[in-house]
Amino acid sequence: MRPERDLRVALVQGDTRWHDPDGNRAYYGGLIAPLAGRSDLVVLPETFTSGFSNAALAGAEGMQGPTVAWIREQARSLDAAVCGSVQLRIDAVQAAEEGILPGVYNRLLFALPDGGLVHYDKRHLFRMAREHERYAAGDKRVFVDWRGWRIFLQVCYDLRFPVFIRNRFNHERAGGFDYDLALFVANWPAARAHAWKTLLRARAIENLACVIGVNRVGTDGNGIDYAGDSVALDPLGQPLVEGDAEVRVLEANFSAAQLHEHRERFPAQLDADAFELKA
């Protein structure tokens, strides 16, 4: 499979309320309501119901909680996929069903208009904030097929690990590539904005793929500032739309024709090194 139509995307760069799930659901719901019928994919930041806070673990919801229900309803009402990450507590019963360990995961939810839900658990936990001591880590690369596009789901610190993100090519697979679009949701501090912007562009260029990076703005309850800089990049690493440090809903259109033309004109995947990725 390869994309045969363009993909309309909306990047929701919000000022997440600190430890306020009800307030954040209302806030982000208001930001995205005008997108009904205008977008195929709506992207919210990392931990959009609480902010990036280890202290929020005590109030972590489960998969049957209000945020999962909310994001499914947003997808239905907008007729678009809606995604963003949330701190979710997976109990022993749910963990057994999923084949994972119980614990709190930084889980990226990808909700579909028909009620379907795909999720990705953050693989690389940010040890500088002791995330690895409090959260359980995922171990799977997760892709979702949506409106003809193969989308790779990632969260924040994952961006720094190019092996995990590598877009491998297989002649025997329909479409050839692992993915067409890599999606990163984040709470990436302003102090490291240069790395955020540089790595997103590198991931697009080296993987011959489109990239979305959605980051929050404002100052969180720990006094950490966020500069936004959300961006939609074409496969050459050029921005289609780019945010600043203000609250924005940024809309862009990924061109299927441009993606195909670039991969055919510059087939670097044919010279890539083969390897097997182990968790």
N, C-alpha and C positions, 0 to 999 in steps of 0.2 A: 504494500500500500504506500502511496505517496500522495501528498496534498493535491487536490484538484481544484480547490477554491481558496480564496483568501480567508484569513481569520481576523475578525474584529476583536480587539482586546481593550480592556479598561484597567488601568493601574490606579489603585485607590491608596493614595499617600495621605494617611490620616495621623492625627495627634491622639494616640490611644490613651484612654483614661486609665489611671493607675488602680489596679485591683478592683475594677468595677465592671464585671461581666454584663449586668443588665444595662448599664449606661453605654457600654461599648456596642452592644447589639443594636440599641436604639440609634446611636451615633452613626455607625457604619451603615445601618439600614437606611438612614436618611441620605447618606452620601450616594448610595448606589441605586436608590429608587428611580432616578431619572434615566437610568441605563436600559430600562425595559424596551426590548425590541431593537436596541442599538448596538449590542455587543454579543459576541459568542462566548467570551471568557472574561470574567471579572476577578481580579486578583487583590486580596487584602494582605496586610503585612503579617509577619510572624507574631505569634501570641497576641492576636488582636483583641482578645477579651480581657487581658490583664496587664499587658506590658511584659517585658522580659524580666521576671522576678522569681528568684528561688523561693521567696516567702509565699508566693501564690500557690505552691504545691498543696498546702493544707486544704485549699478550696477547689482543687482540681475536680472537674466533672468527669462523668463516665460517658460511654458511647450512647447511653440512653438519656443523657442530660439535655438541657435546653439549647446549648449551642449547636449540637448536631442537628436537632430538629429545626433550629433557626436557619442554618445554612442551607438545608434542604429546601425549606420554604422560599428562601431568597432565589435559589436556582429555578424553582418552579415559577415564581412570579415574574422573574426577569427573562425566562426562556433562554438561559445562558448557564454555562458552568460557572460556579462560584467557588473560590478556594482561598485558604488562609490557614495558618497553623494555630493550634490551641494546646494548652496543657491538659492532657486527658489521663485519668487514672484507669488503668486496665486491671480489673480484678482477676482472681484465679480462674473463674469460670470463662470469662471473656478471653483471657490469655490462652487457655487450653483450646478454645475454638479457633484462635488465630495462630496457634503454634508458636507463641512467644512467651517470655517471662512476665509475670505480673509486675506492675510498677507504673510510674507516671512517665508518659512519653510526650515529647514535643512533636505533636502529630499534625501533619499537613492534611487537611480535609479537602477533597475535590468532589463537590456535589454536582449532580446532573439534574436537568429539569424533570426527568422521568422518575426521580426518587433514588436513582443509583448513587452510590457513594464509594469512591476510591480513597485510600489513605496511604501516606508515606510517613514513616517514623524517622526523625532526624538521626542520621548515622554518626556524624561527627559532633560530639558534645564539647562545648566551649569551656575548656578546663580553666582558662584564666578567670572565669566567673564561677568556677567549681560546679558547672552544670553536670559534669561527668560523675560527680559524687551524689547527685540528687535525682537524676533522671536515668531511665533505662534507654539504651541505644538501639536503634533499628539496625538491621543487617542486610536489607534488601534494596536493590535498585527498583524503583517503581515507575512504570510508564502507563499512560492512559491514552487511548485513542478517542479523539473528540473532533467531530465534524471534519474528518479526513486528515487531521494532524496528529502525529505521534508526539506526545508531550512528556517530558522527563521532570519529575517532581523533586525539588531540593529545598533545603532550609538553611539560610544564613551561613554559618561557619563551614558548611559543606563546600561553599564556593572556593575555598582555599585548597581543595584536594582534587587536582586534575585527573588523576588515575581513575577515581571513582566516577568522574563525570565524562570520561572519554567516550566519544561517539563512534563505536566500532562499526565496521562495514562488513557485510556478508553478502556475496553475490547470490546465494541461494535463498535469502530472505526477501519477501516482498518489500519493495522500497529500498532495500539494501542497508540503510542506516538504522541504528538503534532508535534515533529520535530526530524530529524536525525542529522542535522548540524545547529549550531548557528553561525552566521556571524556578526562580529563587525568591522566596519571601524572607524578610529580614527585619531585625532590630539592630542595625549596624551603626555604631556610634560615629558621630561627626569627626572625632579625633582620627579615625581611620578611613575617612572618606576617599582618600586617594587610592587606597587598596581596593575598596569597593568598586570604584569606577574602572580601575585598570583591570581587575580580574574578570569583571563581567565582559569587557571587550575581548579579553584574551580567550575566554570560554567560547564566545561566538566564533571568533576567527579560527581557532584551532580545531573546532568541531564542525565547521561548515554548517552551522545551525543558527536559527534565530534564538534570541535570549530575551527573557523578561526578568527584571530585578525590581522588586517592590519593597521599599524601606519606609519606616515611619518618620514623622517629624516631631518636634517639640522636645520637652525635657521630662524624663521619667521620675518616679518617686525616689530613685537613688541619686538624682542630680546629674544624670548622664544626658547629654545633648545628642540629638539626631538631626542630620542635615537632609534627610530625604534622598535626593538624587536618584529617584526611581527612573527607570529607563526601559524602553523597548528598542532592541538592537536588531538590525538585519544581519544576514550571515557574513557580511564583511566587517561587522563590528561597528557599523555606522548607526547613530541614533535616529529613530523615526520620531520619537518624542522623548523629552527628558524633563524631569522635575527639578525644582529648586528646594528651598528649605521651608516652603509654605504648604499648607493643606491643598492638595490638588487631586482631581480625578482626571487622569491623562488617558486619552483615547488614541489608538493607533490601528493601522491595518497592515498585517503581514501578508506579503504577496507570495502566493504559491509559485507563480511564474518566475519571479526573481530567484527564489530558492532553487528551483530546478536548473535555471540557467547558470547560476553560480557554480553549482555542483558539477555540471557538465563542462563548463568552461575551465574550471580549476579543480580537477579531480584528485586532490591531494590524498584522499582516502585510499587510493590504489597503491600508495607508497608507504602507508602507515604500518607500524609494527604490530604483529599479532601477539596477543597475550590472553591469559585467562585471569579473570578478576576473582579473588577470593575474599570473603567477608572478613 
